[in-house]
Amino acid sequence: MHGDDPVARDEYSRLSLRDMKHIRDFITLHYFSHGRSGPLWEACRARPVPDGLHHKIDVLRSRGRPVRLDDELFAEAS
């Protein structure tokens, strides 16, 4: 890699955190939006939705199209 380069390390950490948040939002949306019933699904829907994902859900409901940023991991069809 880049040895002890703090700039490269910080950029790697920043990108990794961004990707982990996208994955978290993708999984959260799956459990939040699914219409299934049962203790697991109800517990998942009761959890707080991250702010960025909440915004995307609001935009989807108002426009009928999802918000997708250029740097996101998952395609619109996901």
Phi, psi and omega in degrees: 000223184250023178061235183259031181285108183294330180292314178296319179298315181294322179292319176300316180296318180298313181293322178295316178297317178301314181295320179296323178294321178296319178295316178302315181295321179298313180292318179300315181298320179302311183283329181288320189266348182288139184273011182291156178249165181127162185303318180298309183295319179294321177295321179294319179291336181280344180288151177295142177268132178304147185306314181298320178290322178301317178299316180297321178296317179299317179295317179300316180295324183275326183258338184081006178227141180286156173270131177224123178272157184301328186265015182280151183284323190256141180286165181302326181290344180294000000 
